[in-house]
Amino acid sequence: MSAAAAQISKKRKVADGVFYAELNEFLTRELANDGYAGVEVRVTPARTEVIIRATHTQNVLGEKGRRIRELTTLVQKRFKFPENAVELYAERVQNRGLCAIAQCESVKFKLLNGLAVRRACYGVVRFVMESGAKGCEVVVSGKLRAARAKAMKFGDGFMIHSGQPTRDFITTAVRHVLLRQGVLGIKVKIMLDSDPQGRNGPKATLPDIVTILEPKEEASISEPSAQDFSAPAPAPAVEAAPQAVEAQ
């Protein structure tokens, strides 16, 4: 029975992953011009809540909520949800300078509008660092100028590349842009700084950071005093053992 339960849970996990991947791909294509920055799925006993994170939430909602209702209907019909079983919400990205997806889309549209690669990437790196990031790296690969493809890397600040902290502190986004000379690949990596409130980064700190504690203040001595340590210490008082009283 345990094997059957494990098999069911594995199937459920794969199904949830496929649902999230297809939903994310659909919203990426549909809301690319509205600053789409990710999606979060919350499953409750009553309904399934889909929270869309974007920089321009008003465009996601549409006039009088028309567009969000259209998206809700499309998701409901595609994944065969019952009536009123799925609800879509739009959430505004608090700091778009620390969102790798938003910055990757920014580089993509700058290149589509004909801006030079170097200027577009340096502008994004500068904006990310001014937003409070600890490090930023932008890589553009493909046929940039000559017929032979190459990669250009732009970075600033501090960046780690291995270990568990890369999952906790680094957000990554990849986009592809179709230009006249071919397809360019764009990769943006942003290293967040630790934030005790957990708003602009994880609450934890990097494991190699050493915290130096302030020394304790010593009690000030107003006048000299002497203490004799040669005298034997007084013996501790021995408590009398309780005596049992026989019942009459």
N, C-alpha and C positions, 0 to 999 in steps of 0.2 A: 504493500500500500504506500510505503514511503517512496518507492521508486516511481509509482504512478503519480504521486503528488509532485515529486521533483520534475517529472516529465511535463506535467501540466504547467508548473511554474516556469519552466524553460520556454515552453511554447508561448506563454503569456508575455514573457520578457521579450522574446523575438518580435511578437506581434506589436507590442508597445513601441519597440525601436523602429519598426517599419512605418508605423503610423506617424511617429514624430519626424522621421526623415522625409516622408512624402509631404507632410504638412509644412515643414520648414522649406522644402524646395518650392512648393506652390506659393507660399507667402513671399519668398525671396524674389520670384519672378513677378508676382502681382504688385508688390509694394516696393519695388526697387527705387522708384522716384520719390518715395515718401519717407526715406530714412529708416527703412526696416532694420532692426538691430537684434532680432532673435524672438523666440517664442517659448512660452512655458505652459505646460499642460498639467492641470490639477484635476484629479478624478475624485469626485465626492459621491456619496450614495445617491444623491438626488440627480446630479447632472455632471457633465464634463465641462470644465472651464478652460478655455484657451486664452491666454494673456499674450497679446501682441505688443512687443516693445518697439517703439519707433521714436524718431526725433520730431516728426510732424504728425502728431496724433489727430489733429483736426482733419487732415487729408485722409487719414485712415477711417475716421468716423463718417466723413462725407456730410453732405447737406442734410440736416435733421436726422442723422444716423442712417442714411440710406445705404451707404457703401458697406458699413459693418453688417447690416442685415443681409445684403447680397452675399457677402463672404460667409456668413453663418449658414445661409441656405445651400451654398456650394459645398461647404464642408459636410453638412448634414446629409446631402444626397450622395456625395462621393463615398463616405465611409458608412453609409446606411445607419445613421443614428435615428432613434425614434423621435417623434415630434417633441420639441422643447427639451431635448436631452443634452444639447450642446449649446454653449453660450460663449461668444467671443467678446473680449474686452480689449481696450487699447490703453497702454501705459506709456507715459512719456519717459524717455531716457534722461536721467538727472544730469549727467555729465557726459556729453557726446564725445568730448576729447579723450575720454578713457575707454571708449567703446571701439574695439578693433573692427567690428563689422561696419559701423558707420563711417569710420575713416577709410576703410577699404573701398566702400562705395564712393566716397569723396574722390579718391584717386582715380577710380574708374571713370567717373563723369568728367573729371578734369581732362583725362586723356581723350575721351570721346569728343570733347569740345575743342581739341587741337592744341592744348597746352603742352609745353615741352616736358619731357619725363623728369628731368632734373629739377625743374622749378616746381612741378606738382608734388613731387616726393618731399623736397625740402620744406615746402609749405606745410604739409601734413605733419612732418616730424617736429617742426617748430611749434605748431598748434598743440600737439600732444604733450610735449614737454612743458609748455606754458600752462596746461590744464592740471599739472601736478603728477604726471607719471614719473616713474623712476628711470625708465629707459624705453626706447622705441626703435624699431627696425622695419624698414620698408624694402622689399625686394621686388623688382620688376624684371621679368625674363621674357625673351622672345626676340624677334627681329626688330630692333630699335631703330638703327640707322642703316647699317650695311645689310647685305643679303644673308650674312651668317648670324645666327642667333647668339645672344649672349645675355648675361644677367648683370644688373646694376643693383648694388646694395647701398642703402642710405641708413645711417643709424646715429643715435645720440644717447648719452646716458649709460646706465648700467643694465646688463642683460645676462641672464643665466640660461643654460642650455641643457641641463640634466638634473635628474632627481625629482623627488616629490614636489619641491617648491615650484617647479615649472608648471605643474598642474594647478597650484594654488595661486600663483602670482602672475602668470602670463596668460593673456587672452590673444587668440590667433584667429585670423580671417583670411580666406583665399577667394579671389574673384578672377574671372576671365573676361577680357574685353576684346571684341572683334574689330580690328582696324583694317585699313586697306592693304597693308603689307602682310597681315596675318593676325594670329591670335597672340595676345600678351597675357602673361600670368602675373597677378598682383598678390603679394603676401604681406600682411601687416601683423607685426607682433608688438604688443604693448606690455611692459612690465609694470604692474601696479605697486604702489607703496603700501605698507601696512597702515591700517586705519583702525583705531580702537573702537570707533562706532560701527565699522563695517560698511560704510557707505561707498567710499572711493577705493576700497581694497579690502583684502582679508584682515581679520582681527589679529591673526597670528603674525609673528615676526620671522625673519629668516633664521634658520638654525645656526648659522655661523656668526650671528651678531652677539657680541659680548656686552652685557649690561654691567656697568661699574656702579656699585652702590656707594652712596655717600657715607663716610665714616660717622659713627655715633659721637655725639659731643660728650666729652668727659666732664664729670662733676668738678666744679671749681673748688679748691681747698682754700678756705679763708685763713687758717692758722695751722702751723705744723702740729702733728700729733704722733704719738708713739704707741705701738702695740707689742706686747710681750707674747711671742709665740713659743717660748720655752716651757711655760707652765702647762701642765696637763689639762686637757679639756674636761669639763665636768661630765660625769656619767649621766646618761639619759635616765629620767625617772621611769621606773618599772611600774606599770599599772597592775593593780591586784586583780587576780583572776576571779571571775564571778563564781560564787558558790551555789550549788544546786540546793533547792529547798524542797524537802519531801512534802508531798501533799498529805494532809491529815485525813 
